[in-house]
Structures are given as structure tokens and as C-alpha cells.
Amino acid sequence: MGVNGAIPKLPSKRGTYLRNCWYVAGWSDDLTDTPQAKVFLEEPVALFRDGDGVAMAIGGRCPHRFAALGDGSVIDGALACPYHGLRFDGSGVCIHNPHLGDPPPKASVPAYPLVERYRLLWIWMGDADKADTALIPNFAWLDDPAWEAVRGVTLAEGHYELYSDNILDLSHANFVHPALVASAFTQGERKFWQDETHAYSRYTQKNDYISPALAGVLGVEGRKQDFFGEVTWHAPATLFFDYRAGEPGTFVEDMKALLSLHAFTPETPDTTHYVWATSRDYKLGDTEFSEGLHAALSFAFEHEDLPVIRDAHRLMAGQDFWDLEPLVLNGDGGGVRARRLLNKMIKFEASNA
């Protein structure tokens, strides 16, 4: 959250977000006995576990002197402000005043629906009465013992939609990631489509060499493969990447797979929480392999993707994406669909507020 763990400076002009939806707030097991101070959609949020270990999310700004509640501590199941000790329960109500007198009347902060599922924390930043857990995207493979995941979380500079664009457009790999170059990303067959709440990008290439790094990960160095890569964008910014390769003629469902989660939750218009995971169903328990895969994926994002997207965001200088009249290439079909669909959903939500 913010630079070096500090609360970011929040802009006076608020951004526009889809609120009645589920965002990824982090990994479930990262929320321990120690509360967390976060900012989602420019809203300060405190995450903590109550006396029964249930994950809670409440407004992160104390109504007394505006301290960060997430920097406090849990006492008797309630979150104590680090500044003057007022305690708030999971509903956001002040239930304890350590000073003379009763808890101040009407002393409360917002409460946000928070659900633990697929080893993730999912937060609903809109109307709590509309929080339907059936709308949480299915990432059951993160809970499946037949799959083993490496994972991470970071705070990235740049607007969250730029990061969604990056995953939906696989062609960038040939220019940003030297170890991932493959003709499938620029020369292969591609298909883009959408439905009411999803956008899709699919890349396929038969009987060709895949990326050197991925060939090593899959154990197929020097052998031509049939390649299948499909990205599913769940509004507003949670993506599933299904990467597969197999000997020529192999059915897609029989190919060796790497399944990935890419969840982008806006902190501010300039910063994005990035939660990611890549899972495999082979070499289970191979610690050395997992460590190498984690290091490679972390490097690819931190030192290759992130600098390009960060600098693009800075050069946009706060201007609207479409106002800059971006060129649209034939690999942009997924990103364009996601952006237009999200804009439509935000406008519909605002008109029905």
C-alpha cells in the first residue's frame, strides 16, 4: 500500500470505478493476527480477523482524528485505533471508548463484505445488499491439491486497466520478454469475443516452437508443439490465463497446462494492487522447480512488464485513454472489448444508483 508501505496520497479529484462487483483484496493466509491498512478504489480500508478468526473489512480512517485503523491491533476481537484506542467491530461500529464516557454516539465506519474463497480475499466495495457470492469468479484450481501454485502480490504504478490490457494482448511478449518470444504471439491465429461481463482473447498455433522459457518449464525443449493460450477477463479486472502446449495433434484438454490468475485492484488512479498465481499439475512438491518458476515470473513482471506500463502511464499524464486516440492493432481485440464493456457497466451502475 503506497510507497514503502505508507498510505498513498489520495487525489482530490476522484476516479470512476465499478463498485458493485468483487475485487481481490489479497491472499487469505497473508491476513494473520496483524491487521492491514489498505486503499481500494481510493477508499481507506482496514482488514483484520475478529476473535473467531473471521476476516473483516471496515473503513480504514478513524472518525476521531483520522488515523489509519489498519495500523492498529485486535483486542477482544475488535480493531483498536493506534492513535487513541477506540475499538471497532466487524460491522464498523465503535464498541469501546478507553477514555471517560461511553462510546461516542454515531461513531462508526463503513463495513465491506469480505469473503475467503480459493485462498483469496474478495471484497465488495459497493452496495452491500447487492453482494452476491455467486458472482465471484471461479478459481477453484487454486484450492485443488492436484495443482501446485507459485504466487505473489505487489503494488504497481500505473492505471489498472493498462495492466488488464497487458494480459489480454499476448503479442507484447515478443517485445517485452526476451525469454518468451514465439511466433504464436504475433503470427498465430487469434480470436477475440465478449459476453455481458467477460472479454476473451485466444491465441493458437500448430506445429511450431514455443517460447524457450516456456519450453523449459514444460520440458519440451527443441520440439515443435501445438500451442493454445486463452485469457478470460472478468469485470472489472480479474483475469484467468489458460496456457497449454502439446505434441502436434494433441487435443487441447490433453495438453500440459499452466493456469494463471492475474487480479488487478485499483488503489488510486495511479497505483494498482496486483495479485498473481501460476499453477501446474506436474512436478508437484518439487521445491527447486517452484522457486525457479516463481523467480522467473517475478522478474518478468517487476523488470519487464512493470517499467513499460509505468512509463506509459506517466506519459499519459492523467489524460483519458480514448481521448489520446490510441492506435488499435489487430492484437488489441481483447483489451478494447474489456475497456468498452467496463465503461458500459460503470455507466449503467451510475444510472441505476
BALOBA-1460 file (C-alpha; in Angstrom, 3 decimals):
// residues 353
<rec num="1" residu="m" x="0.000" y="0.000" z="0.000"/>
<rec num="2" residu="g" x="1.553" y="3.194" z="-1.150"/>
<rec num="3" residu="v" x="5.319" y="3.671" z="-1.340"/>
<rec num="4" residu="n" x="7.298" y="1.750" z="1.278"/>
<rec num="5" residu="g" x="4.089" y="0.595" z="2.943"/>
<rec num="6" residu="a" x="2.738" y="4.115" z="3.547"/>
<rec num="7" residu="i" x="-0.810" y="5.238" z="2.858"/>
<rec num="8" residu="p" x="-0.751" y="6.821" z="-0.625"/>
<rec num="9" residu="k" x="-1.651" y="10.448" z="-1.116"/>
<rec num="10" residu="l" x="-5.241" y="10.349" z="-2.313"/>
<rec num="11" residu="p" x="-6.158" y="12.662" z="-5.199"/>
<rec num="12" residu="s" x="-8.730" y="15.389" z="-4.639"/>
<rec num="13" residu="k" x="-10.402" y="14.502" z="-7.936"/>
<rec num="14" residu="r" x="-11.850" y="11.026" z="-7.597"/>
<rec num="15" residu="g" x="-11.580" y="8.356" z="-10.249"/>
<rec num="16" residu="t" x="-14.540" y="6.382" z="-11.566"/>
<rec num="17" residu="y" x="-14.872" y="2.699" z="-10.732"/>
<rec num="18" residu="l" x="-17.262" y="-0.200" z="-10.968"/>
<rec num="19" residu="r" x="-18.294" y="-0.777" z="-7.354"/>
<rec num="20" residu="n" x="-20.942" y="-3.485" z="-7.302"/>
<rec num="21" residu="c" x="-18.520" y="-6.292" z="-8.047"/>
<rec num="22" residu="w" x="-15.836" y="-8.389" z="-6.369"/>
<rec num="23" residu="y" x="-12.220" y="-7.255" z="-6.239"/>
<rec num="24" residu="v" x="-9.296" y="-9.300" z="-4.950"/>
<rec num="25" residu="a" x="-8.071" y="-7.813" z="-1.672"/>
<rec num="26" residu="g" x="-5.118" y="-10.179" z="-1.207"/>
<rec num="27" residu="w" x="-4.198" y="-13.714" z="-0.249"/>
<rec num="28" residu="s" x="-6.265" y="-15.114" z="2.581"/>
<rec num="29" residu="d" x="-3.356" y="-16.535" z="4.554"/>
<rec num="30" residu="d" x="-1.491" y="-13.210" z="4.395"/>
<rec num="31" residu="l" x="-4.114" y="-11.777" z="6.756"/>
<rec num="32" residu="t" x="-2.973" y="-13.046" z="10.156"/>
<rec num="33" residu="d" x="-3.416" y="-11.659" z="13.665"/>
<rec num="34" residu="t" x="-1.904" y="-8.405" z="12.447"/>
<rec num="35" residu="p" x="-4.398" y="-6.027" z="10.754"/>
<rec num="36" residu="q" x="-3.647" y="-4.469" z="7.393"/>
<rec num="37" residu="a" x="-4.135" y="-0.896" z="6.230"/>
<rec num="38" residu="k" x="-5.094" y="-0.841" z="2.552"/>
<rec num="39" residu="v" x="-6.588" y="1.520" z="-0.012"/>
<rec num="40" residu="f" x="-9.001" y="0.144" z="-2.616"/>
<rec num="41" residu="l" x="-10.705" y="2.387" z="-5.183"/>
<rec num="42" residu="e" x="-9.310" y="5.362" z="-3.236"/>
<rec num="43" residu="e" x="-11.181" y="4.196" z="-0.110"/>
<rec num="44" residu="p" x="-9.100" y="3.520" z="3.027"/>
<rec num="45" residu="v" x="-9.858" y="0.007" z="4.280"/>
<rec num="46" residu="a" x="-8.757" y="-1.894" z="7.379"/>
<rec num="47" residu="l" x="-8.560" y="-5.679" z="7.108"/>
<rec num="48" residu="f" x="-8.458" y="-7.776" z="10.272"/>
<rec num="49" residu="r" x="-9.551" y="-11.049" z="11.822"/>
<rec num="50" residu="d" x="-12.035" y="-10.935" z="14.678"/>
<rec num="51" residu="g" x="-11.972" y="-13.085" z="17.808"/>
<rec num="52" residu="d" x="-13.204" y="-16.107" z="15.852"/>
<rec num="53" residu="g" x="-10.633" y="-15.644" z="13.099"/>
<rec num="54" residu="v" x="-13.209" y="-14.389" z="10.592"/>
<rec num="55" residu="a" x="-11.797" y="-11.933" z="8.048"/>
<rec num="56" residu="m" x="-13.366" y="-8.471" z="8.259"/>
<rec num="57" residu="a" x="-13.093" y="-5.301" z="6.203"/>
<rec num="58" residu="i" x="-14.119" y="-1.905" z="7.546"/>
<rec num="59" residu="g" x="-13.385" y="1.718" z="6.692"/>
<rec num="60" residu="g" x="-9.755" y="2.451" z="7.380"/>
<rec num="61" residu="r" x="-10.000" y="6.062" z="8.597"/>
<rec num="62" residu="c" x="-10.850" y="6.568" z="12.260"/>
<rec num="63" residu="p" x="-13.680" y="9.123" z="12.615"/>
<rec num="64" residu="h" x="-11.947" y="10.711" z="15.618"/>
<rec num="65" residu="r" x="-8.645" y="12.071" z="14.287"/>
<rec num="66" residu="f" x="-8.495" y="10.150" z="11.009"/>
<rec num="67" residu="a" x="-5.718" y="7.712" z="11.897"/>
<rec num="68" residu="a" x="-5.258" y="4.507" z="9.870"/>
<rec num="69" residu="l" x="-7.233" y="1.811" z="11.682"/>
<rec num="70" residu="g" x="-5.352" y="-0.909" z="9.822"/>
<rec num="71" residu="d" x="-2.210" y="0.142" z="11.691"/>
<rec num="72" residu="g" x="-3.916" y="-0.733" z="14.981"/>
<rec num="73" residu="s" x="-4.317" y="-4.037" z="16.804"/>
<rec num="74" residu="v" x="-7.075" y="-6.508" z="17.566"/>
<rec num="75" residu="i" x="-8.219" y="-6.530" z="21.195"/>
<rec num="76" residu="d" x="-11.015" y="-8.855" z="22.304"/>
<rec num="77" residu="g" x="-12.000" y="-9.378" z="18.677"/>
<rec num="78" residu="a" x="-12.316" y="-5.659" z="17.846"/>
<rec num="79" residu="l" x="-9.949" y="-3.396" z="15.957"/>
<rec num="80" residu="a" x="-8.322" y="-0.758" z="18.181"/>
<rec num="81" residu="c" x="-7.251" y="2.547" z="16.658"/>
<rec num="82" residu="p" x="-3.485" y="3.043" z="17.057"/>
<rec num="83" residu="y" x="-3.928" y="6.736" z="17.932"/>
<rec num="84" residu="h" x="-6.439" y="6.932" z="20.799"/>
<rec num="85" residu="g" x="-7.638" y="3.366" z="21.277"/>
<rec num="86" residu="l" x="-11.274" y="3.484" z="20.101"/>
<rec num="87" residu="r" x="-12.333" y="-0.041" z="19.131"/>
<rec num="88" residu="f" x="-14.483" y="-1.018" z="16.163"/>
<rec num="89" residu="d" x="-16.166" y="-4.350" z="15.485"/>
<rec num="90" residu="g" x="-16.593" y="-6.065" z="12.126"/>
<rec num="91" residu="s" x="-19.741" y="-4.069" z="11.388"/>
<rec num="92" residu="g" x="-17.742" y="-0.840" z="11.712"/>
<rec num="93" residu="v" x="-19.411" y="0.267" z="14.956"/>
<rec num="94" residu="c" x="-17.339" y="1.769" z="17.784"/>
<rec num="95" residu="i" x="-17.925" y="-0.587" z="20.719"/>
<rec num="96" residu="h" x="-15.301" y="0.622" z="23.185"/>
<rec num="97" residu="n" x="-14.037" y="4.008" z="24.345"/>
<rec num="98" residu="p" x="-10.971" y="3.738" z="26.643"/>
<rec num="99" residu="h" x="-11.450" y="7.333" z="27.778"/>
<rec num="100" residu="l" x="-14.090" y="8.673" z="30.147"/>
<rec num="101" residu="g" x="-17.634" y="8.218" z="28.899"/>
<rec num="102" residu="d" x="-19.493" y="5.794" z="26.667"/>
<rec num="103" residu="p" x="-18.608" y="5.114" z="23.034"/>
<rec num="104" residu="p" x="-19.351" y="8.301" z="21.101"/>
<rec num="105" residu="p" x="-22.829" y="8.235" z="19.560"/>
<rec num="106" residu="k" x="-22.879" y="7.511" z="15.812"/>
<rec num="107" residu="a" x="-19.172" y="6.662" z="15.863"/>
<rec num="108" residu="s" x="-18.767" y="4.165" z="13.073"/>
<rec num="109" residu="v" x="-17.000" y="3.469" z="9.807"/>
<rec num="110" residu="p" x="-18.255" y="1.651" z="6.702"/>
<rec num="111" residu="a" x="-18.204" y="-2.133" z="6.581"/>
<rec num="112" residu="y" x="-17.471" y="-4.028" z="3.380"/>
<rec num="113" residu="p" x="-18.478" y="-7.602" z="2.513"/>
<rec num="114" residu="l" x="-15.348" y="-9.753" z="2.576"/>
<rec num="115" residu="v" x="-15.257" y="-13.408" z="1.512"/>
<rec num="116" residu="e" x="-12.489" y="-16.002" z="1.687"/>
<rec num="117" residu="r" x="-12.579" y="-18.233" z="-1.361"/>
<rec num="118" residu="y" x="-9.930" y="-20.031" z="-3.446"/>
<rec num="119" residu="r" x="-7.309" y="-18.884" z="-0.902"/>
<rec num="120" residu="l" x="-8.107" y="-15.290" z="-1.803"/>
<rec num="121" residu="l" x="-9.850" y="-12.415" z="-0.038"/>
<rec num="122" residu="w" x="-12.655" y="-10.951" z="-2.153"/>
<rec num="123" residu="i" x="-14.002" y="-7.517" z="-1.241"/>
<rec num="124" residu="w" x="-17.198" y="-5.787" z="-2.405"/>
<rec num="125" residu="m" x="-16.773" y="-2.007" z="-2.494"/>
<rec num="126" residu="g" x="-20.347" y="-1.125" z="-3.495"/>
<rec num="127" residu="d" x="-23.851" y="-1.639" z="-2.113"/>
<rec num="128" residu="a" x="-23.520" y="-4.411" z="0.482"/>
<rec num="129" residu="d" x="-27.080" y="-5.588" z="-0.165"/>
<rec num="130" residu="k" x="-26.063" y="-6.486" z="-3.718"/>
<rec num="131" residu="a" x="-23.021" y="-8.554" z="-2.718"/>
<rec num="132" residu="d" x="-23.758" y="-11.939" z="-4.305"/>
<rec num="133" residu="t" x="-21.048" y="-14.555" z="-3.700"/>
<rec num="134" residu="a" x="-22.228" y="-16.417" z="-6.809"/>
<rec num="135" residu="l" x="-20.586" y="-13.609" z="-8.795"/>
<rec num="136" residu="i" x="-17.084" y="-14.453" z="-7.531"/>
<rec num="137" residu="p" x="-15.076" y="-15.795" z="-10.494"/>
<rec num="138" residu="n" x="-14.201" y="-19.476" z="-10.318"/>
<rec num="139" residu="f" x="-10.547" y="-20.097" z="-9.480"/>
<rec num="140" residu="a" x="-11.122" y="-23.482" z="-7.857"/>
<rec num="141" residu="w" x="-7.801" y="-24.802" z="-9.154"/>
<rec num="142" residu="l" x="-6.075" y="-22.646" z="-6.522"/>
<rec num="143" residu="d" x="-7.714" y="-24.905" z="-3.916"/>
<rec num="144" residu="d" x="-7.192" y="-28.174" z="-5.814"/>
<rec num="145" residu="p" x="-4.380" y="-30.393" z="-4.409"/>
<rec num="146" residu="a" x="-3.840" y="-31.735" z="-7.935"/>
<rec num="147" residu="w" x="-2.410" y="-28.313" z="-8.823"/>
<rec num="148" residu="e" x="0.539" y="-26.535" z="-7.243"/>
<rec num="149" residu="a" x="0.825" y="-22.765" z="-7.495"/>
<rec num="150" residu="v" x="3.551" y="-20.185" z="-7.148"/>
<rec num="151" residu="r" x="2.118" y="-16.802" z="-6.316"/>
<rec num="152" residu="g" x="2.814" y="-13.225" z="-5.402"/>
<rec num="153" residu="v" x="1.449" y="-9.782" z="-4.670"/>
<rec num="154" residu="t" x="2.836" y="-6.362" z="-5.410"/>
<rec num="155" residu="l" x="1.837" y="-2.733" z="-5.730"/>
<rec num="156" residu="a" x="2.431" y="-1.405" z="-9.231"/>
<rec num="157" residu="e" x="2.493" y="2.129" z="-10.557"/>
<rec num="158" residu="g" x="0.001" y="2.662" z="-13.371"/>
<rec num="159" residu="h" x="-3.728" y="2.564" z="-14.027"/>
<rec num="160" residu="y" x="-5.255" y="-0.861" z="-13.504"/>
<rec num="161" residu="e" x="-6.798" y="-1.042" z="-16.990"/>
<rec num="162" residu="l" x="-3.335" y="-0.781" z="-18.549"/>
<rec num="163" residu="y" x="-2.399" y="-3.955" z="-16.672"/>
<rec num="164" residu="s" x="-5.520" y="-5.763" z="-17.898"/>
<rec num="165" residu="d" x="-4.627" y="-4.691" z="-21.458"/>
<rec num="166" residu="n" x="-1.207" y="-6.229" z="-20.998"/>
<rec num="167" residu="i" x="-2.541" y="-9.698" z="-20.158"/>
<rec num="168" residu="l" x="-5.235" y="-9.660" z="-22.855"/>
<rec num="169" residu="d" x="-2.658" y="-8.825" z="-25.542"/>
<rec num="170" residu="l" x="-0.172" y="-11.709" z="-25.653"/>
<rec num="171" residu="s" x="1.711" y="-10.197" z="-28.595"/>
<rec num="172" residu="h" x="3.629" y="-7.912" z="-26.234"/>
<rec num="173" residu="a" x="5.645" y="-10.946" z="-25.097"/>
<rec num="174" residu="n" x="7.766" y="-10.861" z="-28.256"/>
<rec num="175" residu="f" x="8.990" y="-7.354" z="-27.466"/>
<rec num="176" residu="v" x="8.978" y="-7.129" z="-23.686"/>
<rec num="177" residu="h" x="10.057" y="-10.628" z="-22.606"/>
<rec num="178" residu="p" x="13.192" y="-11.948" z="-24.391"/>
<rec num="179" residu="a" x="12.694" y="-15.459" z="-22.989"/>
<rec num="180" residu="l" x="9.062" y="-15.654" z="-24.119"/>
<rec num="181" residu="v" x="9.435" y="-14.864" z="-27.820"/>
<rec num="182" residu="a" x="7.332" y="-17.151" z="-30.035"/>
<rec num="183" residu="s" x="5.733" y="-16.768" z="-33.447"/>
<rec num="184" residu="a" x="2.399" y="-17.843" z="-31.926"/>
<rec num="185" residu="f" x="2.047" y="-14.445" z="-30.258"/>
<rec num="186" residu="t" x="2.340" y="-12.401" z="-33.472"/>
<rec num="187" residu="q" x="1.775" y="-14.864" z="-36.324"/>
<rec num="188" residu="g" x="-0.640" y="-17.374" z="-34.818"/>
<rec num="189" residu="e" x="-4.375" y="-17.500" z="-35.218"/>
<rec num="190" residu="r" x="-6.208" y="-15.194" z="-32.826"/>
<rec num="191" residu="k" x="-9.804" y="-14.732" z="-31.804"/>
<rec num="192" residu="f" x="-11.478" y="-12.096" z="-29.614"/>
<rec num="193" residu="w" x="-15.033" y="-12.065" z="-28.296"/>
<rec num="194" residu="q" x="-17.155" y="-10.987" z="-25.327"/>
<rec num="195" residu="d" x="-20.368" y="-11.552" z="-23.412"/>
<rec num="196" residu="e" x="-22.177" y="-9.411" z="-20.831"/>
<rec num="197" residu="t" x="-19.405" y="-9.400" z="-18.216"/>
<rec num="198" residu="h" x="-16.384" y="-11.053" z="-19.860"/>
<rec num="199" residu="a" x="-13.915" y="-10.408" z="-22.658"/>
<rec num="200" residu="y" x="-11.776" y="-13.125" z="-24.219"/>
<rec num="201" residu="s" x="-8.510" y="-13.401" z="-26.144"/>
<rec num="202" residu="r" x="-7.430" y="-16.688" z="-27.719"/>
<rec num="203" residu="y" x="-4.140" y="-17.374" z="-29.489"/>
<rec num="204" residu="t" x="-3.363" y="-20.697" z="-31.209"/>
<rec num="205" residu="q" x="-0.501" y="-22.009" z="-33.316"/>
<rec num="206" residu="k" x="0.059" y="-25.560" z="-34.519"/>
<rec num="207" residu="n" x="3.304" y="-27.453" z="-35.018"/>
<rec num="208" residu="d" x="5.720" y="-24.678" z="-34.132"/>
<rec num="209" residu="y" x="8.330" y="-23.914" z="-31.497"/>
<rec num="210" residu="i" x="7.023" y="-22.254" z="-28.348"/>
<rec num="211" residu="s" x="8.951" y="-19.764" z="-26.204"/>
<rec num="212" residu="p" x="12.342" y="-21.038" z="-24.977"/>
<rec num="213" residu="a" x="11.498" y="-20.315" z="-21.342"/>
<rec num="214" residu="l" x="8.097" y="-21.979" z="-21.513"/>
<rec num="215" residu="a" x="9.547" y="-24.938" z="-23.397"/>
<rec num="216" residu="g" x="11.916" y="-25.381" z="-20.468"/>
<rec num="217" residu="v" x="9.132" y="-25.098" z="-17.918"/>
<rec num="218" residu="l" x="7.045" y="-27.669" z="-19.797"/>
<rec num="219" residu="g" x="10.019" y="-29.928" z="-20.572"/>
<rec num="220" residu="v" x="9.660" y="-29.798" z="-24.378"/>
<rec num="221" residu="e" x="12.862" y="-28.034" z="-25.410"/>
<rec num="222" residu="g" x="13.687" y="-28.410" z="-29.083"/>
<rec num="223" residu="r" x="10.349" y="-29.998" z="-30.001"/>
<rec num="224" residu="k" x="7.582" y="-28.368" z="-32.009"/>
<rec num="225" residu="q" x="4.266" y="-28.115" z="-30.226"/>
<rec num="226" residu="d" x="0.649" y="-27.194" z="-30.742"/>
<rec num="227" residu="f" x="0.037" y="-24.032" z="-28.690"/>
<rec num="228" residu="f" x="-3.186" y="-22.804" z="-27.057"/>
<rec num="229" residu="g" x="-3.480" y="-19.630" z="-24.974"/>
<rec num="230" residu="e" x="-6.777" y="-18.177" z="-23.787"/>
<rec num="231" residu="v" x="-7.317" y="-15.197" z="-21.496"/>
<rec num="232" residu="t" x="-10.663" y="-14.586" z="-19.793"/>
<rec num="233" residu="w" x="-11.258" y="-11.101" z="-18.379"/>
<rec num="234" residu="h" x="-13.798" y="-10.991" z="-15.536"/>
<rec num="235" residu="a" x="-15.113" y="-7.474" z="-14.976"/>
<rec num="236" residu="p" x="-13.692" y="-5.293" z="-13.665"/>
<rec num="237" residu="a" x="-10.083" y="-6.574" z="-13.615"/>
<rec num="238" residu="t" x="-9.598" y="-10.231" z="-12.676"/>
<rec num="239" residu="l" x="-8.107" y="-12.370" z="-15.428"/>
<rec num="240" residu="f" x="-7.600" y="-16.096" z="-15.998"/>
<rec num="241" residu="f" x="-4.863" y="-17.188" z="-18.408"/>
<rec num="242" residu="d" x="-5.048" y="-20.780" z="-19.646"/>
<rec num="243" residu="y" x="-1.704" y="-21.596" z="-21.317"/>
<rec num="244" residu="r" x="-1.273" y="-25.048" z="-22.903"/>
<rec num="245" residu="a" x="1.087" y="-26.882" z="-25.216"/>
<rec num="246" residu="g" x="1.271" y="-30.442" z="-26.501"/>
<rec num="247" residu="e" x="2.728" y="-32.648" z="-29.184"/>
<rec num="248" residu="p" x="1.237" y="-31.839" z="-32.616"/>
<rec num="249" residu="g" x="-2.233" y="-33.283" z="-32.902"/>
<rec num="250" residu="t" x="-2.897" y="-33.301" z="-29.137"/>
<rec num="251" residu="f" x="-6.395" y="-32.259" z="-28.087"/>
<rec num="252" residu="v" x="-6.373" y="-29.028" z="-26.061"/>
<rec num="253" residu="e" x="-7.814" y="-30.711" z="-22.964"/>
<rec num="254" residu="d" x="-4.945" y="-33.228" z="-23.035"/>
<rec num="255" residu="m" x="-2.148" y="-30.661" z="-23.352"/>
<rec num="256" residu="k" x="0.185" y="-29.820" z="-20.458"/>
<rec num="257" residu="a" x="-1.153" y="-26.669" z="-18.833"/>
<rec num="258" residu="l" x="-0.082" y="-23.648" z="-16.837"/>
<rec num="259" residu="l" x="-3.073" y="-21.871" z="-15.273"/>
<rec num="260" residu="s" x="-2.653" y="-18.277" z="-14.132"/>
<rec num="261" residu="l" x="-4.549" y="-15.708" z="-12.075"/>
<rec num="262" residu="h" x="-3.929" y="-12.004" z="-12.679"/>
<rec num="263" residu="a" x="-6.032" y="-9.796" z="-10.393"/>
<rec num="264" residu="f" x="-5.714" y="-6.013" z="-10.639"/>
<rec num="265" residu="t" x="-7.428" y="-3.959" z="-7.943"/>
<rec num="266" residu="p" x="-7.098" y="-0.175" z="-8.228"/>
<rec num="267" residu="e" x="-5.592" y="1.580" z="-5.234"/>
<rec num="268" residu="t" x="-5.705" y="5.028" z="-6.840"/>
<rec num="269" residu="p" x="-5.866" y="6.161" z="-10.477"/>
<rec num="270" residu="d" x="-2.064" y="5.896" z="-10.432"/>
<rec num="271" residu="t" x="-1.436" y="2.681" z="-8.485"/>
<rec num="272" residu="t" x="-2.678" y="-0.895" z="-8.701"/>
<rec num="273" residu="h" x="-2.661" y="-3.887" z="-6.366"/>
<rec num="274" residu="y" x="-1.503" y="-6.906" z="-8.375"/>
<rec num="275" residu="v" x="-2.211" y="-10.413" z="-7.040"/>
<rec num="276" residu="w" x="-0.998" y="-13.275" z="-9.231"/>
<rec num="277" residu="a" x="-0.532" y="-17.028" z="-9.282"/>
<rec num="278" residu="t" x="0.599" y="-19.648" z="-11.799"/>
<rec num="279" residu="s" x="-0.283" y="-23.284" z="-11.193"/>
<rec num="280" residu="r" x="0.804" y="-26.618" z="-12.670"/>
<rec num="281" residu="d" x="-0.281" y="-30.250" z="-12.303"/>
<rec num="282" residu="y" x="3.172" y="-31.792" z="-12.686"/>
<rec num="283" residu="k" x="6.412" y="-31.765" z="-10.669"/>
<rec num="284" residu="l" x="4.297" y="-31.432" z="-7.544"/>
<rec num="285" residu="g" x="6.395" y="-30.949" z="-4.435"/>
<rec num="286" residu="d" x="9.496" y="-30.015" z="-6.444"/>
<rec num="287" residu="t" x="10.679" y="-27.070" z="-4.368"/>
<rec num="288" residu="e" x="13.598" y="-26.186" z="-6.622"/>
<rec num="289" residu="f" x="11.340" y="-26.094" z="-9.671"/>
<rec num="290" residu="s" x="8.789" y="-23.923" z="-7.840"/>
<rec num="291" residu="e" x="11.430" y="-21.479" z="-6.672"/>
<rec num="292" residu="g" x="12.818" y="-21.142" z="-10.180"/>
<rec num="293" residu="l" x="9.366" y="-20.617" z="-11.678"/>
<rec num="294" residu="h" x="8.493" y="-18.020" z="-9.053"/>
<rec num="295" residu="a" x="11.745" y="-16.136" z="-9.648"/>
<rec num="296" residu="a" x="11.248" y="-16.125" z="-13.416"/>
<rec num="297" residu="l" x="7.658" y="-14.905" z="-13.225"/>
<rec num="298" residu="s" x="8.503" y="-12.225" z="-10.648"/>
<rec num="299" residu="f" x="11.380" y="-10.979" z="-12.788"/>
<rec num="300" residu="a" x="9.203" y="-10.871" z="-15.910"/>
<rec num="301" residu="f" x="6.694" y="-8.609" z="-14.202"/>
<rec num="302" residu="e" x="8.909" y="-6.465" z="-11.990"/>
<rec num="303" residu="h" x="11.658" y="-5.813" z="-14.539"/>
<rec num="304" residu="e" x="9.950" y="-6.194" z="-17.925"/>
<rec num="305" residu="d" x="6.178" y="-5.554" z="-17.823"/>
<rec num="306" residu="l" x="6.022" y="-3.034" z="-15.000"/>
<rec num="307" residu="p" x="8.580" y="-0.485" z="-16.306"/>
<rec num="308" residu="v" x="6.883" y="-0.322" z="-19.719"/>
<rec num="309" residu="i" x="3.384" y="0.111" z="-18.252"/>
<rec num="310" residu="r" x="4.590" y="2.531" z="-15.569"/>
<rec num="311" residu="d" x="6.231" y="4.794" z="-18.130"/>
<rec num="312" residu="a" x="3.226" y="4.615" z="-20.466"/>
<rec num="313" residu="h" x="1.010" y="5.683" z="-17.566"/>
<rec num="314" residu="r" x="3.304" y="8.593" z="-16.767"/>
<rec num="315" residu="l" x="3.362" y="9.713" z="-20.394"/>
<rec num="316" residu="m" x="-0.442" y="9.688" z="-20.489"/>
<rec num="317" residu="a" x="-0.238" y="12.408" z="-17.803"/>
<rec num="318" residu="g" x="-3.707" y="11.748" z="-16.425"/>
<rec num="319" residu="q" x="-5.430" y="12.052" z="-19.793"/>
<rec num="320" residu="d" x="-8.262" y="9.730" z="-20.740"/>
<rec num="321" residu="f" x="-7.209" y="6.645" z="-22.712"/>
<rec num="322" residu="w" x="-9.648" y="7.234" z="-25.576"/>
<rec num="323" residu="d" x="-9.084" y="11.000" z="-25.663"/>
<rec num="324" residu="l" x="-5.485" y="10.244" z="-26.659"/>
<rec num="325" residu="e" x="-6.823" y="8.476" z="-29.772"/>
<rec num="326" residu="p" x="-4.704" y="5.317" z="-29.429"/>
<rec num="327" residu="l" x="-3.824" y="3.289" z="-32.482"/>
<rec num="328" residu="v" x="-5.593" y="-0.076" z="-32.482"/>
<rec num="329" residu="l" x="-3.650" y="-3.081" z="-33.775"/>
<rec num="330" residu="n" x="-5.087" y="-6.487" z="-34.570"/>
<rec num="331" residu="g" x="-3.837" y="-7.820" z="-31.248"/>
<rec num="332" residu="d" x="-5.868" y="-5.296" z="-29.253"/>
<rec num="333" residu="g" x="-9.239" y="-7.012" z="-29.658"/>
<rec num="334" residu="g" x="-9.411" y="-8.329" z="-26.113"/>
<rec num="335" residu="g" x="-8.300" y="-5.139" z="-24.410"/>
<rec num="336" residu="v" x="-10.609" y="-2.923" z="-26.464"/>
<rec num="337" residu="r" x="-13.579" y="-5.163" z="-25.677"/>
<rec num="338" residu="a" x="-12.766" y="-5.176" z="-21.964"/>
<rec num="339" residu="r" x="-12.423" y="-1.386" z="-21.828"/>
<rec num="340" residu="r" x="-15.663" y="-0.726" z="-23.675"/>
<rec num="341" residu="l" x="-17.550" y="-3.325" z="-21.659"/>
<rec num="342" residu="l" x="-16.275" y="-1.929" z="-18.368"/>
<rec num="343" residu="n" x="-17.208" y="1.615" z="-19.382"/>
<rec num="344" residu="k" x="-20.704" y="0.420" z="-20.280"/>
<rec num="345" residu="m" x="-21.063" y="-1.347" z="-16.917"/>
<rec num="346" residu="i" x="-19.875" y="1.712" z="-14.980"/>
<rec num="347" residu="k" x="-22.344" y="3.961" z="-16.788"/>
<rec num="348" residu="f" x="-25.184" y="1.511" z="-16.190"/>
<rec num="349" residu="e" x="-24.327" y="1.281" z="-12.495"/>
<rec num="350" residu="a" x="-24.241" y="5.074" z="-12.162"/>
<rec num="351" residu="s" x="-27.602" y="5.473" z="-13.907"/>
<rec num="352" residu="n" x="-29.207" y="2.978" z="-11.535"/>
<rec num="353" residu="a" x="-27.646" y="4.223" z="-8.331"/>
